[in-house]
Amino acid sequence: MRRLAWFAGGFSGGVFLARYGLPGDRGLFCAFAALGLAFLALALPWERRRRAVAFLAALAMGLGYDWLYVHQVQQAAEACLGEGDGIRTVTLLDLPEESDFGARVTVRLEGVPGKAVYYGGRELLELEPGQTLTGPVRLQSAARVRDEDISAFTSRGVFLLVYGGDAPQAGPGTSGGWRWLPLRAGRALRAELSLLFEGDAAGFLAGILTGDRSGLSEAASAALGEAGLSHILAVSGMHCAMLLAPVSFLVGRHRRRALFACAVPLLVFYVLMAGCGPSAVRACVMLALLLAGPLFRRESDGPTALLAALLLILLANPFAAASVSLQLSFAAMTGILWLTPRLSAVMPEKWAGRASLRAVWGSLSVTCGALVFAAPLSAWYFGFLSLLTPLSSLLCLPAASGAFCFGLLAALAGLVCPPLGHLLAWPAALLTRYILSVAGLLSRVPHQGVYFANPYMKYWLIYVYLLFAAVLLMRRRGERRRSYVLAAALAVLTLALTVRLGAERYGGDLEVLVLDVGQGQSVILASGGDYALVDCGSANSWKDAGETAAHRLRAMGCGKLDYLCLTHWDSDHVSGVPGLLARLEAEALLAPEGEAGQEAVLGTAEAGALRRVTERERLPFGKGTLTVFPPLGEGESNERGLTVLVSVGDRDFLITGDMDAATERRLLERWELPEVEGMMAGHHGSRSASSQALLDAVSPETVCISVGSNTYGHPAEEVLARLARQGCTVCRTDRMGTIRLSWNLEE
C-alpha cells in the first residue's frame, strides 16, 4: 500500500503547490517539468525508481489536474457572469438555512459546472433538497467578494453567488428521491434532539452527531473554543468509530466481509448526513481502507489511508486544499500517526501496570500528537491556541463518547417510542451539561490561552518547536524523558516572559488601537491599566469582531473591560458584542436609547452593566478621563448615537460614530471640544461625515478610517481630499490592518 501513499502524496503535493505557490498557467509548465523528471528517474535503481517515478508522475498529474479544473469548472462557471442577469433554474443541493436578510442554500445552476449559493427570502426555508427554483437572478463570483479574495466558498466547490429576485417559481424536481435521504435523516435527527433536549444541550448534541453547530449559543461556543474543545463538534474519526462500534459487536470482528459490507454503507450515509466535511470524509475513507485491507490481503497502513483520503477530496475539488478544516484535520491526524507512538514509547515504566495511568498517558499522547502540526495552523488562522487542550480532552473526551452514544440512541428511540427516548436522553443531557460546565470553568482560567495578537508570541512558538525537536533527536530513552521535563519548564518560563513582554508593549499613557474588523468599527482605548472598547461590529461576515477584540485585549493584559461603549445599534458596530462578552466581562456598558434588535446584544451583558447615556458623562479612565456625549441628532440611528472623547493630559482622541455633518454641527454648538491628536473618520469615511467644520474645530493630526470591503464607496474621495487639505495623516484599516496610536505625557 506504500505505492498508493507515494502516488497520493505526489498528487496532493501538486495540488497544494498549484493552489499556494504557482498561480496562473505556471502550474502547467511545472507539470511538464515534473513529468520530465519522472522520465529521468527511470535511471535510478529499482526501489528508488518506483517511488520517484510514482511521486513525480503524480505530482505532474496534480499540477495538471488543478489547471484543468480551474479552466473547465471555475472559469466555465464564472463565464456566466458575462451573460448578465436573467431567468435561471437552480436545483437545491442542501437544506436551506437562515441568513441575515432571509435565507440561503447551496444550489446547482442548470448547465453550469460547480455549485453556487442562492440567497433569497425566508420562503426558501419551506423548500426541500432536490426542488428547483426558476426566476430572475443576479450572479456574482464567489472567489472575489467586494474586492477581497476569499476561499470560504471555493474550498467547498462554490464558484458563484446567486441573488434571487421576486417570486421565483418552485418545482418538485427530484426532492423525493433516495439521493436526499441522508439530508432528510439529518433534519429529522436534529428535530428529535430539539424535542428531547433544551438550549445548549440540544445544540451540542446536534453538533456532535451531525456537525451542525448553529444551535449552540455564543457563550457555549466561545467556552468550547477557549477550552480547546471545539474539535469535539467536528465529525471525525472519533464519531465514526463510535458509530461502528455496535456494528462491529453485532457482526463480529472476524467476519471481515460482512463487517465491510455493513460498515462502509453506514459510514457513507453518516458522512452525507453530516454534510461531507473534510474531517468526516477523511475518517470515512481511512476506516473503509482499514476494513478493506484484510480482504485484499494487504496490511493496513495509516499514512497510506490518510493520503488516499486527501487524494479523493482533492479529486472532487482541488480548491479544498485551502479549506481550514481540511488542513486542521489532516495536520492533526498526521501528528497522531507520527508523534503519538513516540510519546507512548516514553511512558514511565511504573505506569505500565496500572490501566488508569495507561489510559491517561494514552489520552495525553493522542492529544499532543494531534496538536503538534495543528497548533501552528490554529495560531495562523485564529490567532489563538488553548494551553488547556490536553487537560480538557482528558476530562471531556470520554464524556463526549458517552454523550454521542446516548444522544444517538435517544433520538432514534424517540422517533419510535417517545418515552424510551426521554429515558435515554437523561444520561446524554447529564454528560452534555458536564462537558459544557468543564468548558465554562476552563475558559475562565487565567492565561488559559496564547493570543497571537501579541507580536512576540510567534517567536515563542518557534522556540518551543525547536526545543522539543532537539529532545526528540536524543537517542537515549532515559535522557529524553528527563529532557521533556526540562523542555516543558523552559517553555512555561519563556511563555510567561513573552506574555509580560507583549503586555508591556502597550505601556503608553494613552493607547488607541483601531482594529481591522472589515466594514465596521471597533476601537480599543487603554490608559494606566484601564481598558475601554468603543463599538464592536462588522458588516463582513468573514470577520468576527468580538473574537478579534477579545483576543487583542487579552494580549494587552486586560482581564476585565472597564467600559464598553456602543455609539449606536447598527449591526456593523454591535454584531460582535455577544462574542466579545462571551469571552470577556465588561463592568459597564454605555449605550444610547434602545433600537429594534438590541435584545441579542443586551442578553449577553451582565445584569446592571447597561447604562443609558442621556447626559454628558465624565468617567475616570486610567491617567485621564473618558467623556461620553449623549445623542444630539434626529432621524436614523446614525444621528442618534454617542460621541466618545478620551483625554489623558493634553492628548485627546475623538470618536463620533456614524453621525453626519448636521449632527457634527450640533455637537460643536452644544459642547466645546478640544484640539485632538487623533480622531476616527465619521461613518467609515462617508462623504456625509468628517465635515470641514469639525476638522477646523478639533484640528486632528491623525485621522483613522475603519473600513473594509463595501459597496458604499467608503472612504469617499472628497473626504480623503478634505483630510489631505487639512494636513492630516490618514490611516486606513483596509490597507494597514490594525492601527496603533500611542502617546506619552512627557513627549
C-alpha positions in Angstrom: 0.0 0.0 0.0 3.0 2.3 0.2 2.9 2.7 -3.6 -0.5 4.3 -3.1 1.0 6.6 -0.4 3.7 7.8 -2.8 1.2 8.4 -5.6 -1.4 10.1 -3.4 1.3 12.2 -1.7 2.6 13.4 -5.1 -0.8 14.2 -6.4 -1.8 16.1 -3.3 1.5 17.9 -3.3 1.0 19.0 -6.8 -2.5 20.4 -6.0 -1.2 22.3 -2.9 1.7 23.6 -4.9 -0.7 24.9 -7.6 -3.0 26.4 -5.0 -0.4 28.2 -2.9 2.8 28.5 -5.0 2.1 28.6 -8.7 -0.7 31.0 -9.7 -1.8 31.2 -13.3 -0.5 28.9 -16.1 2.9 28.3 -14.4 1.4 25.2 -12.8 1.0 23.6 -16.3 4.6 24.4 -17.1 5.7 22.8 -13.8 3.6 19.8 -14.5 5.6 19.1 -17.7 8.8 19.7 -15.8 7.8 17.1 -13.2 6.9 14.7 -15.9 10.3 15.1 -17.4 11.9 14.5 -14.1 9.8 11.3 -13.8 11.4 10.0 -17.1 14.9 10.9 -15.8 14.1 8.9 -12.6 13.8 5.7 -14.7 17.6 5.6 -14.5 17.5 5.1 -10.7 17.9 1.7 -9.0 14.7 -0.3 -8.8 13.5 0.6 -5.3 14.1 4.3 -5.6 12.9 4.3 -9.2 9.4 3.0 -8.2 8.9 5.6 -5.6 10.5 8.5 -7.5 8.5 7.8 -10.7 5.2 7.3 -8.8 5.7 10.6 -6.8 6.9 12.7 -9.8 4.3 11.4 -12.2 1.6 12.0 -9.6 3.0 15.5 -8.9 2.7 16.3 -12.6 -0.9 14.9 -12.6 -1.8 17.0 -9.5 -0.5 20.2 -11.2 -2.2 19.4 -14.4 -5.4 18.4 -12.8 -5.6 21.7 -10.9 -5.0 23.7 -14.1 -7.7 21.7 -15.9 -10.2 22.1 -13.1 -9.7 25.8 -13.0 -10.4 26.1 -16.7 -13.1 23.6 -17.0 -15.0 24.3 -13.8 -14.2 27.6 -12.2 -13.7 29.7 -15.3 -16.6 27.9 -17.1 -18.9 28.8 -14.1 -17.6 32.4 -14.0 -18.2 32.8 -17.7 -21.9 33.1 -16.8 -21.1 36.5 -15.3 -20.6 37.8 -18.8 -24.0 36.7 -19.9 -25.6 39.2 -17.5 -28.6 38.7 -15.2 -31.7 36.8 -16.3 -34.0 33.9 -15.7 -32.2 30.9 -14.3 -33.2 27.5 -12.9 -31.4 26.1 -9.9 -31.6 22.8 -8.0 -31.3 22.8 -4.3 -28.4 20.6 -3.0 -28.9 21.1 0.7 -31.3 22.2 3.4 -31.9 26.0 3.3 -30.8 27.9 6.4 -31.5 31.4 7.7 -29.3 34.3 6.8 -29.1 37.9 7.9 -31.6 39.1 5.2 -33.7 35.9 4.6 -32.3 32.5 3.7 -29.6 30.8 1.7 -29.0 27.4 0.3 -26.4 25.6 -1.8 -27.6 25.0 -5.4 -26.5 23.9 -8.8 -27.3 26.2 -11.8 -28.7 24.4 -14.8 -26.0 23.9 -17.4 -23.2 25.4 -15.2 -20.4 23.3 -13.6 -19.7 23.6 -9.9 -22.0 24.7 -7.1 -23.4 28.1 -6.1 -25.0 29.7 -3.0 -28.5 31.1 -3.6 -29.7 34.0 -1.5 -33.4 34.6 -1.2 -36.3 35.3 1.1 -37.5 33.3 4.1 -39.8 31.3 1.8 -36.7 29.3 0.9 -36.9 27.6 4.3 -40.0 25.7 3.2 -38.2 24.0 0.3 -36.7 20.6 0.2 -33.3 19.4 -1.3 -33.9 18.4 -4.9 -36.5 21.0 -5.6 -36.0 23.6 -8.3 -36.3 27.3 -8.4 -36.8 29.3 -11.6 -36.8 33.1 -11.7 -34.7 36.3 -12.3 -31.3 36.2 -10.6 -28.2 38.3 -10.2 -24.8 36.5 -10.4 -21.6 37.2 -8.7 -18.2 35.5 -8.4 -17.7 33.6 -5.1 -13.9 33.8 -5.4 -13.8 37.6 -5.0 -16.4 39.3 -2.9 -16.3 43.1 -2.8 -12.7 43.4 -3.8 -11.5 40.7 -1.4 -10.2 37.3 -2.4 -11.7 34.7 -0.2 -11.6 30.9 -0.2 -14.5 30.2 2.1 -16.8 29.4 -0.9 -14.4 27.9 -3.4 -13.0 25.5 -0.9 -16.5 24.0 -0.8 -16.8 23.8 -4.6 -18.9 27.0 -4.7 -17.9 29.4 -7.5 -21.0 31.6 -7.9 -23.2 33.6 -5.6 -26.8 33.8 -6.8 -29.2 36.6 -5.6 -32.8 35.7 -6.3 -35.4 38.1 -7.5 -39.0 38.4 -6.5 -41.4 35.4 -6.6 -39.3 32.6 -8.0 -41.3 29.6 -9.2 -40.6 26.4 -7.2 -40.8 23.0 -8.8 -40.7 19.5 -7.3 -37.5 18.4 -9.1 -36.1 15.2 -7.5 -37.0 16.1 -3.9 -38.5 12.7 -3.1 -35.5 10.7 -4.4 -33.2 8.5 -2.4 -30.3 10.8 -3.1 -31.6 13.3 -0.5 -32.4 10.7 2.2 -29.3 11.4 4.3 -30.2 15.1 4.4 -33.7 14.4 5.4 -32.5 12.0 8.1 -30.2 14.6 9.5 -33.0 17.1 9.7 -35.3 14.5 11.4 -32.5 13.7 13.9 -32.0 17.4 14.7 -35.7 17.9 15.1 -35.9 15.0 17.5 -33.0 16.3 19.5 -34.7 19.7 19.9 -37.7 17.9 21.4 -35.7 15.8 23.8 -33.2 18.5 24.9 -33.2 22.2 25.6 -30.9 25.1 24.9 -27.2 24.4 24.6 -27.7 20.7 25.3 -29.7 20.3 22.1 -27.2 22.4 20.2 -24.2 20.5 21.5 -25.7 17.1 20.7 -26.8 18.3 17.2 -23.2 19.4 16.7 -21.5 16.2 17.9 -24.0 14.0 16.0 -24.4 15.9 12.7 -21.7 18.6 12.7 -24.4 21.4 12.8 -23.3 23.9 15.5 -25.9 26.5 14.7 -27.9 25.6 17.8 -25.1 26.5 20.2 -25.3 29.8 22.0 -22.4 32.3 21.5 -21.4 31.7 25.1 -21.2 27.9 24.8 -19.4 28.1 21.5 -16.9 30.5 22.9 -16.3 28.4 26.0 -15.7 25.3 24.0 -13.2 27.2 21.8 -11.3 28.8 24.6 -11.1 25.5 26.5 -9.7 23.8 23.3 -12.8 21.5 22.8 -14.1 22.8 19.5 -12.7 19.7 17.8 -15.3 17.5 19.6 -18.0 19.0 17.3 -16.2 18.3 14.1 -17.4 15.0 12.8 -14.3 12.9 12.5 -12.7 9.5 13.3 -13.9 9.5 16.9 -17.6 9.9 15.8 -17.3 7.3 13.0 -15.5 4.8 15.3 -18.3 5.2 17.9 -20.9 4.7 15.2 -19.2 1.5 14.0 -18.7 0.0 17.5 -22.2 -1.6 17.7 -21.9 -2.8 14.1 -18.6 -4.5 14.9 -20.1 -6.0 18.0 -23.2 -7.4 16.3 -21.5 -8.7 13.1 -18.3 -9.8 14.8 -14.8 -8.6 14.0 -13.6 -11.9 12.4 -16.4 -11.8 9.8 -14.5 -9.3 7.7 -16.5 -9.4 4.5 -19.8 -9.0 6.4 -18.3 -6.2 8.5 -17.1 -4.4 5.5 -20.4 -4.8 3.7 -22.3 -3.4 6.7 -19.9 -0.7 7.9 -19.0 1.1 4.6 -22.6 2.0 3.5 -23.3 3.1 7.1 -20.2 5.3 7.1 -21.1 6.8 3.7 -24.7 7.5 4.8 -23.4 9.2 8.0 -20.9 11.3 6.2 -23.5 12.5 3.7 -25.9 13.3 6.6 -23.1 15.3 8.4 -22.5 17.4 5.3 -19.4 15.8 3.8 -16.9 17.9 5.8 -13.2 17.2 5.2 -12.7 15.6 8.6 -15.7 13.3 8.1 -14.7 12.3 4.6 -11.1 11.7 5.9 -12.4 9.4 8.7 -14.7 7.5 6.4 -12.0 6.8 3.8 -9.4 5.8 6.4 -11.8 3.4 8.2 -13.0 2.0 4.9 -9.4 1.2 3.9 -8.7 -0.2 7.3 -11.6 -2.6 6.9 -10.8 -3.4 3.2 -7.1 -4.1 3.8 -7.5 -7.7 5.1 -10.0 -8.5 2.3 -7.2 -7.9 -0.2 -4.5 -9.4 2.0 -2.9 -6.0 2.5 -1.6 -4.7 5.7 -3.4 -1.6 7.0 -1.2 1.4 6.8 -2.1 4.7 8.5 -0.1 7.2 6.2 -1.4 5.4 3.1 -5.0 5.7 4.2 -4.5 9.3 5.2 -3.0 10.3 1.9 -5.6 8.3 0.0 -8.4 10.3 1.7 -6.6 13.5 0.8 -6.4 12.3 -2.8 -10.1 11.6 -3.1 -11.1 15.0 -1.5 -8.8 16.9 -3.9 -10.0 14.9 -6.9 -13.5 16.1 -6.1 -12.4 19.7 -5.6 -8.7 20.9 -5.8 -9.8 24.2 -4.2 -10.5 22.2 -1.0 -6.7 22.5 -0.4 -7.4 26.0 1.0 -10.1 24.7 3.5 -9.1 25.5 7.0 -11.0 22.5 8.4 -9.2 20.2 5.9 -5.8 21.5 6.8 -6.5 21.2 10.6 -8.0 17.7 10.2 -5.2 16.3 8.2 -2.5 18.0 10.3 -4.0 16.6 13.4 -4.1 13.1 12.0 -0.5 13.4 10.7 0.6 14.3 14.2 -1.3 11.3 15.7 0.3 8.9 13.3 3.8 10.3 13.7 4.2 11.5 17.2 1.7 9.6 19.3 3.7 6.3 19.0 6.9 8.0 20.1 5.2 9.6 23.1 3.7 6.3 24.1 7.1 4.7 24.0 8.4 7.0 26.7 5.6 6.3 29.2 7.1 5.7 32.7 7.6 2.0 33.3 5.8 2.1 36.7 2.7 3.4 34.8 2.5 0.3 32.6 1.0 -1.9 35.3 -2.0 0.4 36.0 -4.8 0.6 33.5 -6.0 4.1 34.6 -2.5 5.6 34.3 -2.0 4.0 30.9 -5.3 5.5 29.8 -4.2 8.9 31.0 -0.9 8.7 29.2 -2.6 7.4 26.0 -5.1 10.3 26.0 -2.3 12.8 26.5 -0.2 11.2 23.8 -3.0 11.4 21.3 -3.9 15.0 22.1 -0.3 16.1 22.0 0.2 14.3 18.7 -2.9 16.0 17.2 -1.6 19.4 18.4 2.0 19.2 17.1 1.1 20.1 13.5 -2.4 21.6 14.1 -1.3 24.2 16.6 0.7 26.4 14.1 -2.3 26.3 11.8 -4.6 27.4 14.7 -2.3 30.2 15.5 -2.1 31.3 11.9 -5.8 31.2 11.2 -7.4 32.0 14.5 -4.7 33.9 16.4 -5.3 31.7 19.5 -4.1 28.5 21.0 -5.6 26.9 24.1 -3.0 25.7 26.5 -5.6 23.5 28.3 -6.4 21.3 25.3 -4.6 18.2 26.8 -6.4 18.7 30.1 -9.8 19.4 28.6 -9.6 16.5 26.2 -8.6 14.2 29.1 -11.6 15.4 31.1 -14.2 15.5 28.3 -13.5 13.1 25.5 -14.8 10.0 27.4 -17.9 12.0 28.3 -18.2 13.1 24.7 -18.2 9.5 23.6 -21.0 8.7 26.1 -23.0 11.8 25.0 -22.7 10.7 21.4 -23.9 7.2 22.0 -26.8 8.1 24.4 -27.8 11.1 22.3 -28.0 9.0 19.1 -29.9 6.2 20.9 -32.3 8.7 22.5 -33.0 10.4 19.1 -33.6 7.1 17.3 -35.7 5.7 20.1 -37.7 8.9 20.3 -38.7 8.6 16.7 -40.3 5.2 17.5 -41.1 5.3 21.2 -41.0 8.8 22.8 -41.0 7.6 26.4 -37.9 5.4 25.8 -36.3 8.4 24.0 -36.8 10.6 27.1 -35.4 7.9 29.3 -32.2 7.6 27.2 -32.0 11.4 27.0 -31.3 11.7 30.7 -27.7 10.4 30.7 -27.0 12.2 27.4 -28.2 15.5 29.0 -26.1 14.9 32.1 -22.9 14.2 30.1 -23.5 17.2 27.9 -24.0 19.5 30.9 -20.8 18.1 32.4 -18.8 18.9 29.2 -20.3 22.4 28.9 -19.6 23.1 32.6 -16.0 21.9 32.3 -15.5 24.1 29.2 -17.0 27.1 31.0 -14.7 26.6 34.0 -11.6 26.1 32.0 -12.3 29.0 29.7 -12.2 31.3 32.8 -8.9 30.0 34.0 -6.4 33.0 33.9 -3.9 32.7 31.0 -5.6 29.6 29.6 -4.7 30.5 26.1 -2.0 32.0 23.9 -3.0 35.1 21.9 -1.0 35.8 18.8 -2.2 39.4 18.7 0.9 39.6 20.9 3.5 40.0 18.1 6.2 38.2 20.2 4.2 35.1 20.6 5.1 33.6 17.2 8.7 33.6 18.1 7.9 31.8 21.4 6.1 29.1 19.4 9.0 28.7 17.0 11.3 28.4 20.0 9.2 25.7 21.6 9.1 23.7 18.4 12.9 23.8 18.1 13.2 22.9 21.8 11.1 19.8 21.6 12.6 18.8 18.2 16.0 18.8 19.9 14.6 16.5 22.6 13.2 14.1 20.0 16.5 13.8 18.4 18.1 12.4 21.5 18.8 8.7 21.3 18.8 7.6 24.9 15.4 7.0 26.3 16.2 8.0 29.9 17.8 11.2 28.8 14.9 12.0 26.5 12.4 11.6 29.3 14.3 14.0 31.6 14.7 16.4 28.8 11.0 16.5 28.2 10.6 17.8 31.7 13.3 20.4 31.3 11.9 21.5 27.9 8.4 21.9 29.4 9.7 24.0 32.2 11.6 26.2 29.7 8.5 26.5 27.6 6.4 27.7 30.6 9.0 30.1 31.7 9.6 31.7 28.3 5.8 31.8 27.8 5.4 33.9 31.0 8.1 36.3 29.8 6.6 36.6 26.4 3.1 37.3 27.8 4.6 40.0 30.0 6.7 41.5 27.2 3.6 41.7 25.0 1.5 43.4 27.6 4.3 45.9 28.4 4.4 46.8 24.7 1.2 48.7 25.2 2.6 50.8 28.0 1.9 54.3 26.7 -0.1 56.8 28.8 -2.8 56.6 26.1 -3.0 53.7 23.7 -5.5 53.6 20.8 -6.0 50.5 18.7 -8.3 50.7 15.7 -9.0 47.0 15.0 -9.2 45.6 11.5 -12.8 44.3 11.5 -13.6 44.9 7.9 -16.5 47.2 7.1 -17.3 48.0 10.7 -15.8 49.6 13.8 -14.1 48.5 17.0 -11.7 50.8 18.9 -9.7 49.9 22.0 -8.7 52.6 24.4 -6.1 51.9 27.2 -4.6 54.0 29.9 -3.0 53.2 33.2 -4.3 49.7 33.3 -7.9 50.7 32.4 -9.5 49.4 29.2 -12.4 50.7 27.1 -13.8 49.4 23.8 -15.8 51.7 21.6 -18.1 49.6 19.3 -17.6 46.0 18.3 -19.1 45.0 14.9 -18.5 44.2 11.3 -20.6 44.0 8.2 -18.3 41.5 6.6 -19.5 38.0 7.7 -16.0 36.5 7.5 -14.8 39.0 10.2 -15.5 38.1 13.8 -15.3 41.4 15.6 -16.0 40.0 19.0 -13.3 37.4 18.9 -10.8 39.9 17.3 -11.4 42.4 20.1 -11.3 39.9 22.9 -8.1 38.3 21.7 -6.4 41.7 21.3 -7.5 42.8 24.8 -6.3 39.6 26.3 -2.9 40.0 24.6 -2.7 43.5 26.1 -3.2 42.1 29.6 -6.8 43.0 30.0 -8.6 40.7 32.4 -11.8 42.7 32.5 -13.1 45.5 30.3 -13.9 48.7 32.3 -16.1 50.3 29.7 -17.9 49.0 26.6 -19.3 52.0 24.7 -21.7 51.5 21.8 -22.1 54.6 19.7 -25.3 53.3 18.1 -27.1 50.0 17.4 -26.3 49.4 13.7 -25.0 45.8 13.1 -21.6 46.9 11.8 -21.0 48.5 15.3 -22.5 45.9 17.6 -22.6 42.5 15.8 -19.5 41.3 17.7 -20.8 42.2 21.2 -22.2 38.8 22.1 -18.9 37.1 21.1 -16.9 39.6 23.0 -18.9 39.3 26.2 -18.8 35.5 25.9 -15.1 35.8 26.3 -14.5 38.9 28.4 -16.6 40.6 31.1 -17.5 44.3 30.9 -18.1 46.3 34.1 -20.2 49.0 32.3 -22.0 49.0 29.0 -22.8 52.5 27.8 -25.3 52.9 25.0 -27.9 55.3 23.6 -31.6 54.6 23.9 -32.8 51.3 22.5 -33.3 50.3 18.9 -35.0 47.3 17.3 -32.8 44.2 17.5 -30.8 45.3 20.5 -32.1 42.3 22.6 -29.5 40.0 21.2 -26.8 42.3 22.5 -28.3 43.1 25.8 -29.0 39.5 26.5 -25.3 38.8 26.8 -24.5 41.7 29.2 -24.3 41.2 33.0 -27.3 42.4 34.9 -26.8 46.0 35.9 -24.0 46.6 33.4 -26.1 48.6 31.0 -26.2 52.4 31.4 -28.3 54.5 29.0 -26.5 57.8 28.2 -28.8 60.8 28.2 -26.5 63.4 29.6 -22.8 64.0 29.3 -20.8 61.7 31.4 -17.2 62.2 32.5 -15.7 58.9 33.7 -12.3 58.2 35.3 -10.1 56.3 32.9 -6.5 55.4 33.8 -4.4 58.6 33.8 -7.2 60.7 32.3 -10.9 60.8 31.6 -13.4 59.2 29.2 -16.2 61.7 28.2 -19.3 60.2 26.6 -21.7 62.7 25.0 -25.4 61.9 24.6 -27.2 61.7 21.2 -27.9 65.0 19.6 -29.4 64.2 16.2 -32.7 63.1 14.9 -33.9 60.5 12.3 -31.9 57.4 11.6 -29.8 55.6 14.3 -26.6 57.1 12.9 -27.7 60.5 14.0 -28.9 59.3 17.4 -25.6 57.9 18.5 -23.0 58.7 21.2 -19.7 60.6 20.9 -16.7 59.5 22.8 -13.7 61.6 23.8 -10.7 60.1 25.7 -8.3 62.6 27.3 -5.0 61.9 29.0 -3.1 65.1 29.9 -3.1 67.1 26.7 -3.6 64.1 24.5 -7.1 63.6 23.1 -8.8 61.1 20.7 -12.3 61.6 19.4 -14.8 59.1 18.1 -18.1 60.3 16.5 -19.6 57.1 15.3 -21.6 57.4 12.1 -23.1 60.9 12.7 -23.5 63.1 9.6 -22.3 66.7 9.1 -25.5 68.2 10.5 -25.2 66.3 13.8 -21.5 67.2 13.9 -22.6 70.9 13.9 -25.0 70.3 16.8 -22.1 68.6 18.7 -19.9 71.7 18.2 -22.7 74.1 19.1 -23.5 72.4 22.4 -20.1 71.3 23.6 -16.6 72.8 23.5 -14.3 70.2 22.1 -10.5 70.4 22.4 -8.0 70.2 19.6 -7.2 66.5 19.3 -4.2 64.4 18.4 -6.3 61.8 16.7 -9.9 61.0 15.7 -12.0 58.4 13.8 -13.3 59.5 10.5 -17.1 59.6 10.8 -19.2 56.8 9.2 -16.2 54.9 7.8 -15.1 57.8 5.6 -18.5 58.6 4.2 -18.8 61.9 2.3 -21.6 63.0 4.6 -19.3 63.0 7.7 -16.0 64.4 8.9 -17.1 67.8 7.8 -14.8 70.8 7.3 -16.4 72.5 10.4 -15.5 69.6 12.6 -12.0 69.3 11.2 -11.4 73.1 11.7 -12.7 72.8 15.3 -10.6 69.9 16.5 -7.6 70.1 14.2 -6.7 66.4 14.2 -3.2 65.4 13.5 -4.1 61.8 12.6 -7.4 60.5 11.3 -8.2 56.8 11.3 -10.7 55.2 8.9 -12.2 51.9 9.9 -13.2 50.5 6.6 -13.4 47.2 4.7 -14.8 45.7 1.6 -18.0 47.6 0.8 -20.4 48.8 -1.9 -20.9 52.2 -0.4 -17.8 53.9 -1.8 -16.2 54.3 1.6 -13.9 56.1 2.1 -15.2 58.8 -0.3 -12.6 60.6 -2.4 -13.9 64.0 -1.3 -13.3 63.1 2.3 -9.7 61.9 1.6 -9.1 65.2 -0.3 -10.6 67.2 2.6 -8.3 65.4 5.1 -5.3 66.0 2.8 -6.0 69.7 2.6 -6.2 69.8 6.4 -2.8 68.2 6.6 -3.9 65.1 8.5 -2.1 61.8 8.5 -4.6 59.3 7.2 -4.5 55.7 8.4 -6.9 53.0 6.9 -7.6 49.6 8.3 -8.2 48.1 4.8 -4.6 48.9 3.8 -2.7 48.9 7.1 -4.7 46.3 9.2 -5.0 47.2 12.9 -3.8 50.7 13.6 -2.0 51.6 16.8 -1.5 55.1 18.1 0.5 55.6 21.4 1.2 58.8 23.3 3.2 59.5 26.5 2.6 62.6 28.6 6.3 63.5 28.7 6.5 63.7 24.9 
